[in-house]
Amino acid sequence: MKKSIYLLLLLLYAFNMYSQQKDENHTKGLRFLIEGNYKEAISQFTLSIAKNPKDSESYELRGNAYMGINDISKAMTDLAKAIQINKNNINAYKTRGILKMNLQDYRGAILDFDVVVKDHQKTLKSDVFGDVLKDLNAEAYAYRALCKLKLDDSQGAMQDAEEAIKYKPYEGIAYYVRGFYRLNSGNKNEGCMDLSKAGELGYQEAYQLIQKYCN
């Protein structure tokens, strides 16, 4: 699975937060993960977990590495373990939500994104990495918006999309959702503009709607 901007930001944030507190294997695993060397990352995190079986972050990041090699079952198991150890591990909820969304478990994904969104204001106020966390939390709104759209909750999807754009004006998924909503509401011009913006920001699915409705 290709690394997304979200994953890279999450890893850079994790590196700043954890590298000075963790053992050598954890630090090596994090470096391998950032480099996209997922199998080596898994090996290092496994060694780190053997030393400290209660380290939520090692399970979380190993779950990311399993996602990198498309081992969905092990990724889900590790993310669940990370949350079991530390119910305040918001990154694990967010990553698991994305994984569920990709598996079309939209209701399950929404439950995980709900936890992230609920924690949103508290996280932004308390952490020194506010700008990075603002981006990451905005993505939770955007992903939840997409899940709601898939479940035909258009109004809820629109509200989440607006929230995502407020915190992160370059979130392509949010513009896609808002554009879809506006098209369905009869606002073709603004809807097509939003879809065009989504495409510019890298959300390629927007062009399918543009070709169908905007030409």
Backbone torsions as a table, in degrees:
resi	resn	phi	psi	omega
1	MET	NA	130.1	-177.6
2	LYS	-67.7	139.5	177.6
3	LYS	-67.3	132.7	176.6
4	SER	-94.1	166.0	175.4
5	ILE	-59.6	-38.0	178.6
6	TYR	-57.2	-47.6	-176.7
7	LEU	-64.2	-41.7	-179.0
8	LEU	-62.4	-44.6	178.4
9	LEU	-62.4	-41.9	179.3
10	LEU	-60.0	-42.5	-177.6
11	LEU	-69.8	-40.8	178.1
12	LEU	-63.5	-40.4	175.7
13	TYR	-61.9	-46.0	-179.8
14	ALA	-62.2	-39.2	-179.8
15	PHE	-61.3	-45.3	178.7
16	ASN	-62.7	-38.1	-174.8
17	MET	-78.1	-37.5	-165.6
18	TYR	-110.7	-23.1	-168.3
19	SER	-62.9	-30.0	-179.8
20	GLN	-81.4	-9.1	-175.1
21	GLN	-111.2	-12.5	-170.9
22	LYS	-103.8	169.6	178.8
23	ASP	-77.2	173.9	-175.1
24	GLU	-61.7	-38.1	-179.5
25	ASN	-64.9	-40.0	177.9
26	HIS	-62.1	-45.7	-179.0
27	THR	-62.9	-43.1	177.3
28	LYS	-63.4	-42.3	179.5
29	GLY	-60.1	-40.1	179.7
30	LEU	-65.4	-40.8	177.9
31	ARG	-64.1	-44.6	178.0
32	PHE	-61.1	-38.7	-179.0
33	LEU	-64.9	-43.7	178.4
34	ILE	-62.6	-35.8	179.7
35	GLU	-76.7	-11.6	-177.4
36	GLY	85.7	11.9	177.5
37	ASN	-90.3	77.5	-167.4
38	TYR	-68.3	-38.9	-177.8
39	LYS	-65.9	-41.3	176.6
40	GLU	-67.0	-36.7	177.6
41	ALA	-61.4	-44.2	178.7
42	ILE	-59.8	-43.3	-179.9
43	SER	-61.0	-44.3	-177.7
44	GLN	-69.5	-42.1	178.5
45	PHE	-66.2	-33.1	177.4
46	THR	-64.2	-41.1	176.3
47	LEU	-64.8	-40.4	179.4
48	SER	-64.6	-41.4	179.4
49	ILE	-65.2	-35.2	178.0
50	ALA	-62.0	-33.2	178.4
51	LYS	-77.6	-35.7	-176.8
52	ASN	-139.4	86.0	-176.3
53	PRO	-66.6	-8.1	-178.8
54	LYS	-104.1	17.0	-178.6
55	ASP	-88.8	99.8	-177.0
56	SER	-59.4	-40.7	-175.5
57	GLU	-65.9	-34.5	178.6
58	SER	-65.4	-40.4	175.8
59	TYR	-64.6	-43.1	-180.0
60	GLU	-58.5	-48.7	-175.8
61	LEU	-73.3	-32.8	173.8
62	ARG	-65.3	-35.1	174.6
63	GLY	-60.1	-40.2	175.5
64	ASN	-61.4	-41.3	179.4
65	ALA	-64.5	-39.9	176.5
66	TYR	-63.7	-36.4	174.2
67	MET	-60.5	-37.0	-179.1
68	GLY	-62.0	-30.0	177.6
69	ILE	-103.1	11.9	175.9
70	ASN	63.2	31.8	172.9
71	ASP	-93.9	83.5	-169.6
72	ILE	-65.6	-40.9	-177.4
73	SER	-61.3	-47.1	-179.5
74	LYS	-69.7	-34.9	176.9
75	ALA	-61.5	-46.0	-179.5
76	MET	-63.5	-40.3	179.6
77	THR	-63.3	-44.1	-179.3
78	ASP	-66.9	-40.2	179.7
79	LEU	-66.5	-38.7	176.2
80	ALA	-63.8	-39.4	178.5
81	LYS	-66.1	-40.9	178.3
82	ALA	-59.0	-41.9	179.9
83	ILE	-71.7	-36.8	177.9
84	GLN	-61.6	-40.9	-179.6
85	ILE	-71.1	-42.1	-176.5
86	ASN	-138.3	100.1	-177.7
87	LYS	-69.2	-7.6	177.0
88	ASN	-97.8	9.6	178.2
89	ASN	-79.7	85.4	-173.7
90	ILE	-65.7	-35.4	178.6
91	ASN	-60.4	-37.0	179.7
92	ALA	-65.9	-40.8	176.1
93	TYR	-61.1	-44.1	-177.0
94	LYS	-64.3	-45.8	-179.6
95	THR	-64.1	-41.3	178.7
96	ARG	-65.3	-36.2	176.7
97	GLY	-61.2	-42.8	178.2
98	ILE	-63.5	-41.8	179.1
99	LEU	-62.3	-45.3	178.2
100	LYS	-63.1	-40.4	179.2
101	MET	-60.9	-43.2	179.2
102	ASN	-65.1	-24.5	176.9
103	LEU	-90.4	6.0	179.9
104	GLN	66.7	22.1	171.8
105	ASP	-91.4	73.8	-170.8
106	TYR	-68.1	-38.6	179.2
107	ARG	-66.5	-43.1	177.1
108	GLY	-63.2	-39.2	178.5
109	ALA	-63.6	-42.5	179.9
110	ILE	-59.3	-40.0	178.7
111	LEU	-59.6	-41.4	178.2
112	ASP	-69.6	-42.4	178.6
113	PHE	-65.9	-30.1	175.7
114	ASP	-57.9	-41.3	179.8
115	VAL	-63.2	-42.9	-179.3
116	VAL	-64.6	-47.0	-178.6
117	VAL	-63.8	-40.1	178.7
118	LYS	-61.4	-35.3	-178.5
119	ASP	-83.9	-5.3	-168.4
120	HIS	-53.9	-59.0	-175.0
121	GLN	-63.7	-41.7	179.2
122	LYS	-60.8	-42.1	-178.7
123	THR	-65.7	-45.6	-177.9
124	LEU	-63.4	-34.9	-177.4
125	LYS	-77.1	-29.3	-169.3
126	SER	-97.5	-16.8	-170.9
127	ASP	-106.9	140.1	-178.7
128	VAL	-70.9	-19.5	178.5
129	PHE	-90.6	51.2	-171.6
130	GLY	-60.5	-42.2	-177.1
131	ASP	-65.6	-42.2	178.3
132	VAL	-65.0	-44.9	-179.0
133	LEU	-66.8	-31.6	176.8
134	LYS	-61.6	-42.8	176.9
135	ASP	-63.0	-47.1	-176.4
136	LEU	-65.5	-40.5	179.6
137	ASN	-71.4	-34.2	175.9
138	ALA	-61.2	-34.7	178.2
139	GLU	-64.4	-32.8	177.5
140	ALA	-62.3	-40.9	175.6
141	TYR	-62.2	-43.5	-177.4
142	ALA	-65.3	-45.1	179.4
143	TYR	-65.4	-39.3	178.0
144	ARG	-65.3	-37.0	176.5
145	ALA	-59.7	-43.5	-179.5
146	LEU	-65.3	-40.5	177.7
147	CYS	-62.4	-42.9	179.1
148	LYS	-64.7	-37.0	177.2
149	LEU	-62.4	-41.3	179.1
150	LYS	-64.1	-26.8	-179.9
151	LEU	-96.8	12.3	177.0
152	ASP	66.5	22.9	172.3
153	ASP	-93.8	74.9	-172.6
154	SER	-63.9	-41.3	-178.7
155	GLN	-65.5	-45.7	177.7
156	GLY	-63.6	-37.2	178.4
157	ALA	-63.9	-43.5	179.8
158	MET	-62.3	-43.3	-179.9
159	GLN	-61.9	-43.2	179.1
160	ASP	-68.0	-37.7	178.7
161	ALA	-62.5	-43.3	178.1
162	GLU	-61.6	-40.4	179.7
163	GLU	-64.9	-41.7	179.3
164	ALA	-62.5	-44.6	-178.9
165	ILE	-65.5	-34.1	178.6
166	LYS	-60.9	-42.1	-177.6
167	TYR	-87.3	-25.9	-176.6
168	LYS	-145.1	91.7	-173.2
169	PRO	-68.8	-0.9	179.9
170	TYR	-118.7	36.0	179.1
171	GLU	-97.3	102.8	-172.9
172	GLY	-60.0	-40.4	-178.5
173	ILE	-60.3	-40.3	-178.4
174	ALA	-63.8	-41.3	177.2
175	TYR	-65.5	-35.7	177.0
176	TYR	-61.6	-47.3	-179.0
177	VAL	-63.9	-45.1	-179.6
178	ARG	-65.1	-39.1	177.7
179	GLY	-63.1	-42.4	177.8
180	PHE	-61.2	-44.5	-179.9
181	TYR	-62.3	-45.0	-178.2
182	ARG	-65.9	-38.8	176.0
183	LEU	-59.3	-46.9	-179.2
184	ASN	-66.9	-21.1	178.9
185	SER	-90.3	3.5	178.7
186	GLY	87.7	6.4	179.9
187	ASN	-97.6	76.3	-172.3
188	LYS	-64.9	-44.8	-174.7
189	ASN	-60.7	-53.4	-178.9
190	GLU	-68.6	-34.9	177.5
191	GLY	-61.8	-45.1	179.7
192	CYS	-67.8	-34.3	176.0
193	MET	-63.9	-41.8	177.4
194	ASP	-63.5	-41.9	179.2
195	LEU	-64.2	-39.4	176.7
196	SER	-62.2	-41.5	177.6
197	LYS	-63.4	-41.7	178.5
198	ALA	-59.5	-42.8	178.3
199	GLY	-63.9	-42.7	177.7
200	GLU	-58.6	-34.0	-178.1
201	LEU	-86.9	6.9	171.6
202	GLY	102.4	0.5	179.9
203	TYR	-90.5	90.5	-168.7
204	GLN	-66.2	-25.1	179.4
205	GLU	-58.9	-22.3	-179.5
206	ALA	-60.8	-32.1	-175.9
207	TYR	-69.4	-23.5	175.3
208	GLN	-64.3	-42.0	178.0
209	LEU	-71.7	-36.5	178.5
210	ILE	-60.8	-45.9	-179.8
211	GLN	-63.3	-33.0	-175.8
212	LYS	-83.1	-37.2	-169.7
213	TYR	-118.9	-15.1	-168.9
214	CYS	-111.1	3.0	-179.0
215	ASN	-113.2	NA	NA
